[in-house]
Amino acid sequence: MPTYLCVAQLLLAIALIVTVFFQLHGGGLGGIFGQADSVYRSRRGVEKTLLNLTIILVIVFIVLAVLIARSPT
């Protein structure tokens, strides 16, 4: 298995974790009881960009995982 694929997947995993952490925002237990944060709203601006970036990173991560699994050892 090529080392550069493993390094690329490791860096991609770190980037994916960071983008998911940036998407998290407050809400806490208030959402259970119907607080205003639990109402559906559309994503705009930075939230939409982070969501799209996360989707792209996940797709690339899966492709790399398949390439690593299929590569001869």
Backbone hydrogen bonds, N-H to C=O, Kabsch-Sander energy under -0.5 kcal/mol:
donor,donor_aa,acceptor,acceptor_aa,energy
5,L,2,P,-0.5
6,C,2,P,-1.2
7,V,3,T,-2.4
8,A,4,Y,-2.2
9,Q,5,L,-2.3
10,L,6,C,-2.2
11,L,7,V,-2.4
12,L,8,A,-2.2
13,A,9,Q,-2.3
14,I,10,L,-1.9
15,A,11,L,-2.2
16,L,12,L,-2.3
17,I,13,A,-2.2
18,V,14,I,-2.2
19,T,15,A,-2.2
20,V,16,L,-2.0
21,F,17,I,-2.3
22,F,18,V,-2.0
23,Q,19,T,-0.9
24,L,20,V,-0.9
24,L,21,F,-0.5
30,G,27,G,-1.1
31,G,27,G,-0.7
31,G,28,G,-0.8
32,I,29,L,-1.2
33,F,29,L,-0.7
33,F,30,G,-0.5
34,G,31,G,-0.9
35,Q,30,G,-2.1
38,S,35,Q,-2.0
39,V,36,A,-1.5
47,E,44,R,-1.4
49,T,45,G,-2.0
50,L,46,V,-2.8
51,L,47,E,-2.1
52,N,48,K,-2.5
53,L,49,T,-2.5
54,T,50,L,-2.4
55,I,51,L,-2.2
56,I,52,N,-2.2
57,L,53,L,-2.5
58,V,54,T,-2.3
59,I,55,I,-2.1
60,V,56,I,-2.4
61,F,57,L,-2.4
62,I,58,V,-2.4
63,V,59,I,-2.2
64,L,60,V,-2.5
65,A,61,F,-2.2
66,V,62,I,-2.2
67,L,63,V,-2.4
68,I,64,L,-2.6
69,A,65,A,-2.2
70,R,66,V,-2.1
71,S,67,L,-1.1
